[in-house]
Each structure stands twice: as structure tokens, then as C-alpha cells.
């Protein structure tokens, strides 16, 4: 059984993979319902209106950089 997906519009850049460009603000994305709820509660995305296509600002999207490599946090001294 496939998980239900929900359409959302990004309110912030969404980085999904290291080294890749993020989804820019205004991207229309179909995501699992649980992730959509998580993003909506935290202001990362909003629920899309039926028939909405999204609206990406090309100038803002051009300035986005790929996600950097993840680094381990510094060790705490004992």
C-alpha cells in the first residue's frame, strides 16, 4: 500500500541531499503526509491549494548554494 502524498509549497529552501541544490522557495512538492504535517507545523512549507502550480522566484533561486557536507559536532571535553 502506497503512502498518501500531500502537495505543499516551500516557504524556505529545502535541502534534501548533500552536494545538491535545494528546492527554492515557492516550489510545489508532493511529499508523504507525515512529512507535510511536520513541515507545515514548523513553517518550512504550507499546504498547496487545489490546482496551484507554485511560484519560484528565479533571482532568489539563483543565489542558493548546494548543501555542504555534514560534519560531526566537536567533542565535549570531559
N, C-alpha and C positions, 0 to 999 in steps of 0.2 A: 504494500500500500504506500503510495507516494505521499510525502508530507505536503500539507496545504501551504501554498505560497501567497504572499500578500505584496501588492505594489506599494512602494514608498518612494518619496523624493528626498534626496540627501540635502541636509541643511549645513553640513560640514564636509570637507574632503574625507573620503572613506578609503583607508589603505587596507587592502586585503592580502597583499603579498610583498615580501621584501624585494627591493630592486625594481618594482613595477610602479607605474604612475597610479595615483589614486583615482577613484571616481570623483569627478568635480562636483561642487555644489550645484544642485538642480538636476542631477542625474536621476532618471527613473529606473528603479531596480526592482526585480522580483526576488524576494527573499523568503525563507521559511517564516511562518507565523511567529514563532518564539523569538527569532532574531529581530523581526519587525517591531514587536512589542518592546523588546529591550532598547532598541534604537530610539523609538518614539518617546519612551519614558525619560531618556537621557538627552533628548534634544539633538540627536545625531541625524534623524530623519523625521519626516511627517508622513502620515497616510496619504496616498495619492487619491485624487478624485477620479471617479469613473471617466474614462476617455482621455485623461491627462497624458501629455507626452513628455513632460519635463522641460526645463529651460536652462541650459548650461550657458554661463557667461564665458565666452571664449577668451576674453582678456584675463580673467581671473584663473581660468584653467591653464593658460599658457605659462603662468608663473609657478605652477606646482612642480615639485621635485619628486623623484622616486623615493620610496620608503628606504630609510637607511638600514644597515644590518643591525640586528639586535645584539646588545652587549649584556654580559652578566653584570648585576649590580656589584658595587665594591664590597669587599669583605669587611665585616664589622670586627674591629679589634676586641679581643676578649677582655 
